Amino acid sequence: MNMPAAATAPPARRLHGAIAAEVPVSSSMRRLELELEEAVPFQPGQFCMLNLAGEPALVFGRPFSLLAAEGRRLSLLYKVVGRGTARLRDAGVGAPVTCLAPLGRPFPAPDPRPHLLLAGGVGLPPLLAWAERWGRPSDLCCAGGRDGDDLPWGLLGSSWRVSVDRPGALPAGRQAFDGNVVELARSLLPASAPERVVLACGPLPLLRAAATLAAERGWDCLVSVEERMGCGYGVCRGCVVPRASDGGYATACKDGPVFEARGLDWTRFGGGGGT
């Protein structure tokens, strides 16, 4: 599979703006709406580096996958996992921000093969964006959460299949597979299923399981990695991931965040943490 070229979206720009809305969409996820000075065209899988402006600014911005854009309004989905994201949550509507976007290598547009989308936790935004832009009836979209309360049901259309680590708290009329999202995909796609392209985003165990599933079946697999990022454009090298080809490392922010699964060394892949 040929990865998308870095020039599939306009160069990143540092834009000023303000928080337009900040609302919970599940027990753990929140939707952040930014009103920026210019529109941000992006490809699914790209991200931004977001920071508060002025005196409240963080030492480093925080990376957020891009969920949607309409005019100068940019939408993000995130969880509060550390001091930086807590300050963004508490900043309030109207708080000034700076946003460097769009960044990173995106998921490619679909080829004729059906696709399997595997999203876990805040790995949802790039795959929601991909499905919104390019999804087809032949694609299988699967999202996983800890339980029913953990999932943003208002963002998941009826075509999304859902898994939960523990049962309970499901909205009326919705069902969920008891297990993780890759187990859900295995239950829906027998070993004899026609070839698919796998797109995955979420925690490392999900990505590793998605890569294993694809390798077992001889399918192409693209993963969007979640690594701690400081700069967003490959200078600080705080987000390196191990390459399979030469024992070296690639930067998640500049060389990724989307990689071919077979191009990563899963035996050396680890790390992560709160932001």
Secondary structure by P-SEA (a helix, b strand, c coil): ccccccccccccccccccccccccccccbbbbbbbccbbbbbcccbbbbccccccccccbbbbbccccccccbbbbbbccccaaaaaaaaccccccccccccccccccccccbbbbbbbcccccaaaaaaaaccccccbbbbbbcccccccccccccccbbbbbccccccccccccccccaaaaaaaaccccccbbbbbbbccaaaaaaaaaaaaaabbbbbbbbbccccccccccccbbbbbcccccccccccccccccccccccccccccccc
